[in-house]
Amino acid sequence: MTLSIVLGGLLVLLLLIYLVYALLKAEEF
């Protein structure tokens, strides 16, 4: 596993977490 693959995976995870957080926040309103 190279460093770029690890960084790419972390970036994808952060994007998914951000999308889920945005959806949960939108449902509160």
PDB file as gemmi writes it, atoms N, CA and C in Angstrom:
CRYST1    1.000    1.000    1.000  90.00  90.00  90.00 P 1                      
ATOM      1  N   MET A   1       0.849  -1.202   0.000  1.00  0.00           N  
ATOM      2  CA  MET A   1       0.000   0.000   0.000  1.00  0.00           C  
ATOM      3  C   MET A   1       0.882   1.250   0.000  1.00  0.00           C  
ATOM      4  N   THR A   2       0.658   2.084  -0.981  1.00  0.00           N  
ATOM      5  CA  THR A   2       1.459   3.309  -1.052  1.00  0.00           C  
ATOM      6  C   THR A   2       0.777   4.432  -0.282  1.00  0.00           C  
ATOM      7  N   LEU A   3       1.532   5.486  -0.052  1.00  0.00           N  
ATOM      8  CA  LEU A   3       0.992   6.614   0.721  1.00  0.00           C  
ATOM      9  C   LEU A   3      -0.170   7.284  -0.006  1.00  0.00           C  
ATOM     10  N   SER A   4      -0.086   7.338  -1.337  1.00  0.00           N  
ATOM     11  CA  SER A   4      -1.157   7.995  -2.101  1.00  0.00           C  
ATOM     12  C   SER A   4      -2.481   7.247  -1.957  1.00  0.00           C  
ATOM     13  N   ILE A   5      -2.406   5.910  -1.908  1.00  0.00           N  
ATOM     14  CA  ILE A   5      -3.630   5.110  -1.753  1.00  0.00           C  
ATOM     15  C   ILE A   5      -4.250   5.368  -0.385  1.00  0.00           C  
ATOM     16  N   VAL A   6      -3.391   5.446   0.637  1.00  0.00           N  
ATOM     17  CA  VAL A   6      -3.895   5.694   1.995  1.00  0.00           C  
ATOM     18  C   VAL A   6      -4.534   7.077   2.076  1.00  0.00           C  
ATOM     19  N   LEU A   7      -3.858   8.078   1.511  1.00  0.00           N  
ATOM     20  CA  LEU A   7      -4.405   9.445   1.542  1.00  0.00           C  
ATOM     21  C   LEU A   7      -5.705   9.518   0.746  1.00  0.00           C  
ATOM     22  N   GLY A   8      -5.765   8.824  -0.368  1.00  0.00           N  
ATOM     23  CA  GLY A   8      -6.985   8.819  -1.177  1.00  0.00           C  
ATOM     24  C   GLY A   8      -8.140   8.185  -0.416  1.00  0.00           C  
ATOM     25  N   GLY A   9      -7.856   7.087   0.282  1.00  0.00           N  
ATOM     26  CA  GLY A   9      -8.895   6.416   1.066  1.00  0.00           C  
ATOM     27  C   GLY A   9      -9.407   7.312   2.177  1.00  0.00           C  
ATOM     28  N   LEU A  10      -8.490   7.996   2.847  1.00  0.00           N  
ATOM     29  CA  LEU A  10      -8.903   8.904   3.927  1.00  0.00           C  
ATOM     30  C   LEU A  10      -9.745  10.045   3.373  1.00  0.00           C  
ATOM     31  N   LEU A  11      -9.373  10.545   2.202  1.00  0.00           N  
ATOM     32  CA  LEU A  11     -10.131  11.643   1.594  1.00  0.00           C  
ATOM     33  C   LEU A  11     -11.549  11.195   1.260  1.00  0.00           C  
ATOM     34  N   VAL A  12     -11.686   9.981   0.723  1.00  0.00           N  
ATOM     35  CA  VAL A  12     -13.013   9.451   0.388  1.00  0.00           C  
ATOM     36  C   VAL A  12     -13.845   9.280   1.656  1.00  0.00           C  
ATOM     37  N   LEU A  13     -13.215   8.773   2.726  1.00  0.00           N  
ATOM     38  CA  LEU A  13     -13.936   8.591   3.988  1.00  0.00           C  
ATOM     39  C   LEU A  13     -14.419   9.933   4.522  1.00  0.00           C  
ATOM     40  N   LEU A  14     -13.561  10.943   4.448  1.00  0.00           N  
ATOM     41  CA  LEU A  14     -13.953  12.272   4.937  1.00  0.00           C  
ATOM     42  C   LEU A  14     -15.128  12.812   4.127  1.00  0.00           C  
ATOM     43  N   LEU A  15     -15.120  12.594   2.816  1.00  0.00           N  
ATOM     44  CA  LEU A  15     -16.214  13.074   1.969  1.00  0.00           C  
ATOM     45  C   LEU A  15     -17.516  12.359   2.323  1.00  0.00           C  
ATOM     46  N   LEU A  16     -17.446  11.043   2.543  1.00  0.00           N  
ATOM     47  CA  LEU A  16     -18.646  10.286   2.907  1.00  0.00           C  
ATOM     48  C   LEU A  16     -19.200  10.758   4.242  1.00  0.00           C  
ATOM     49  N   ILE A  17     -18.300  10.958   5.221  1.00  0.00           N  
ATOM     50  CA  ILE A  17     -18.741  11.428   6.540  1.00  0.00           C  
ATOM     51  C   ILE A  17     -19.392  12.802   6.414  1.00  0.00           C  
ATOM     52  N   TYR A  18     -18.814  13.671   5.579  1.00  0.00           N  
ATOM     53  CA  TYR A  18     -19.370  15.011   5.388  1.00  0.00           C  
ATOM     54  C   TYR A  18     -20.759  14.939   4.749  1.00  0.00           C  
ATOM     55  N   LEU A  19     -20.935  14.042   3.783  1.00  0.00           N  
ATOM     56  CA  LEU A  19     -22.236  13.903   3.124  1.00  0.00           C  
ATOM     57  C   LEU A  19     -23.288  13.398   4.102  1.00  0.00           C  
ATOM     58  N   VAL A  20     -22.938  12.389   4.905  1.00  0.00           N  
ATOM     59  CA  VAL A  20     -23.882  11.843   5.892  1.00  0.00           C  
ATOM     60  C   VAL A  20     -24.241  12.915   6.915  1.00  0.00           C  
ATOM     61  N   TYR A  21     -23.242  13.677   7.371  1.00  0.00           N  
ATOM     62  CA  TYR A  21     -23.489  14.745   8.342  1.00  0.00           C  
ATOM     63  C   TYR A  21     -24.415  15.806   7.752  1.00  0.00           C  
ATOM     64  N   ALA A  22     -24.205  16.141   6.487  1.00  0.00           N  
ATOM     65  CA  ALA A  22     -25.046  17.149   5.834  1.00  0.00           C  
ATOM     66  C   ALA A  22     -26.483  16.642   5.703  1.00  0.00           C  
ATOM     67  N   LEU A  23     -26.652  15.363   5.380  1.00  0.00           N  
ATOM     68  CA  LEU A  23     -28.003  14.802   5.255  1.00  0.00           C  
ATOM     69  C   LEU A  23     -28.712  14.791   6.601  1.00  0.00           C  
ATOM     70  N   LEU A  24     -28.004  14.388   7.660  1.00  0.00           N  
ATOM     71  CA  LEU A  24     -28.608  14.366   8.994  1.00  0.00           C  
ATOM     72  C   LEU A  24     -28.974  15.776   9.433  1.00  0.00           C  
ATOM     73  N   LYS A  25     -28.125  16.747   9.110  1.00  0.00           N  
ATOM     74  CA  LYS A  25     -28.404  18.131   9.498  1.00  0.00           C  
ATOM     75  C   LYS A  25     -29.596  18.667   8.717  1.00  0.00           C  
ATOM     76  N   ALA A  26     -29.711  18.277   7.458  1.00  0.00           N  
ATOM     77  CA  ALA A  26     -30.813  18.766   6.625  1.00  0.00           C  
ATOM     78  C   ALA A  26     -32.146  18.205   7.121  1.00  0.00           C  
ATOM     79  N   GLU A  27     -32.140  16.977   7.649  1.00  0.00           N  
ATOM     80  CA  GLU A  27     -33.388  16.367   8.110  1.00  0.00           C  
ATOM     81  C   GLU A  27     -33.867  16.995   9.414  1.00  0.00           C  
ATOM     82  N   GLU A  28     -32.964  17.651  10.142  1.00  0.00           N  
ATOM     83  CA  GLU A  28     -33.377  18.292  11.393  1.00  0.00           C  
ATOM     84  C   GLU A  28     -34.319  19.453  11.109  1.00  0.00           C  
ATOM     85  N   PHE A  29     -34.077  20.155   9.999  1.00  0.00           N  
ATOM     86  CA  PHE A  29     -34.959  21.257   9.636  1.00  0.00           C  
ATOM     87  C   PHE A  29     -36.174  20.680   8.926  1.00  0.00           C  
TER      88      PHE A  29                                                      
END                                                                             
